[in-house]
């Protein structure tokens, strides 16, 4: 999905997508003195986000919009806080400000990229609750990008599992968590601790060898094949597995998913593979 604005003469321009990045993005380098002309106060950051997409820019209206949205996301005393700099906000308040900025142009879809990173558990819960409330009040879709399986289990309806930039599995949350089909998803779920010590001690664990492949020079065929316990010399190295429906509304990108599920293909030991030796790497030089 691309970003598409309404026509320039439409004063109520509605953008399709907006992104919420981690609150640390608002935090300037500790080596930079405060304040500095290179660091915008919160109201200036809001004004830029709003004015760039208005047919008839109105800075006062943008300032009022900033206060309105900061109040919406739970920032106390928004008329005063909007004049402050990001380093004067706590981590949780910075994340709330990022969410408010993302809502400035009434998006149809909100992309939240690691919105709970570097926040304590209590603040994480507050931010996720805020996103859930905004989703309902604004009637917008939310795409949540995270490495935290607990967060996914709490808030997601549909889950896409990705590895090295490729989709491995896609399905309803209860399907992906309860009956994972892709070898990578199986390994992920086997790493999640189970509170019951009897089950924890007796369940199957899938330990992956090696490291993530180079994004600049990924493996041919299936990108997970260099670490996959079920990888085969045929197909896996030569053919990229398409994301296809293996079960109703449950898609997986694996050539051997049916054989794995039937138990006719057994896992094997995997020797860590160096996808691209160091002496073949092209190190760019600065001119």
SULLINZI-V586028 format. One record per backbone hydrogen bond with DSSP energy under -0.5 kcal/mol. NH is the residue of the N-H (numbers start at 0). CO is the residue of the C=O. If there is no record, write none. Layout:
nh:NH co:CO
nh:NH co:CO
This chain:
nh:3 co:1
nh:9 co:6
nh:10 co:8
nh:12 co:9
nh:14 co:12
nh:14 co:104
nh:15 co:3
nh:17 co:108
nh:19 co:110
nh:20 co:18
nh:24 co:21
nh:25 co:22
nh:26 co:23
nh:27 co:25
nh:31 co:28
nh:32 co:30
nh:38 co:35
nh:39 co:37
nh:41 co:83
nh:42 co:81
nh:44 co:40
nh:45 co:41
nh:46 co:42
nh:47 co:43
nh:48 co:44
nh:49 co:45
nh:50 co:46
nh:51 co:47
nh:52 co:49
nh:53 co:50
nh:61 co:57
nh:62 co:58
nh:63 co:59
nh:64 co:60
nh:65 co:61
nh:66 co:62
nh:67 co:63
nh:68 co:64
nh:69 co:65
nh:70 co:66
nh:71 co:67
nh:72 co:68
nh:73 co:70
nh:74 co:69
nh:75 co:73
nh:77 co:74
nh:79 co:76
nh:80 co:76
nh:81 co:77
nh:82 co:79
nh:83 co:80
nh:85 co:39
nh:87 co:84
nh:88 co:85
nh:93 co:89
nh:94 co:90
nh:95 co:91
nh:96 co:92
nh:97 co:93
nh:98 co:94
nh:99 co:95
nh:100 co:96
nh:101 co:97
nh:102 co:98
nh:103 co:100
nh:105 co:102
nh:107 co:14
nh:107 co:15
nh:108 co:15
nh:109 co:140
nh:110 co:17
nh:110 co:108
nh:111 co:109
nh:111 co:142
nh:112 co:19
nh:112 co:110
nh:113 co:111
nh:113 co:144
nh:116 co:113
nh:118 co:115
nh:123 co:119
nh:124 co:120
nh:125 co:121
nh:126 co:122
nh:127 co:123
nh:128 co:124
nh:129 co:125
nh:130 co:126
nh:131 co:127
nh:132 co:128
nh:133 co:129
nh:134 co:130
nh:135 co:131
nh:136 co:132
nh:137 co:133
nh:138 co:134
nh:139 co:134
nh:140 co:107
nh:142 co:109
nh:143 co:141
nh:144 co:111
nh:144 co:142
nh:145 co:143
nh:148 co:146
nh:151 co:147
nh:152 co:148
nh:153 co:149
nh:154 co:150
nh:155 co:151
nh:158 co:170
nh:160 co:168
nh:162 co:165
nh:165 co:162
nh:167 co:160
nh:168 co:160
nh:169 co:250
nh:170 co:158
nh:172 co:156
nh:174 co:171
nh:175 co:171
nh:176 co:172
nh:177 co:173
nh:178 co:174
nh:185 co:181
nh:186 co:182
nh:187 co:183
nh:188 co:184
nh:189 co:185
nh:190 co:186
nh:190 co:187
nh:191 co:188
nh:196 co:194
nh:199 co:195
nh:200 co:196
nh:201 co:197
nh:202 co:198
nh:206 co:204
nh:207 co:205
nh:221 co:235
nh:224 co:221
nh:226 co:223
nh:227 co:223
nh:230 co:227
nh:235 co:233
nh:238 co:234
nh:240 co:238
nh:243 co:241
nh:243 co:251
nh:245 co:243
nh:245 co:249
nh:246 co:249
nh:249 co:246
nh:250 co:169
nh:251 co:243
nh:252 co:167
nh:253 co:251
nh:256 co:253
nh:259 co:255
nh:260 co:256
nh:261 co:257
nh:262 co:258
nh:262 co:259
nh:263 co:258
nh:264 co:258
nh:265 co:263
nh:267 co:228
nh:274 co:272
nh:279 co:276
nh:280 co:277
nh:282 co:280
nh:283 co:281
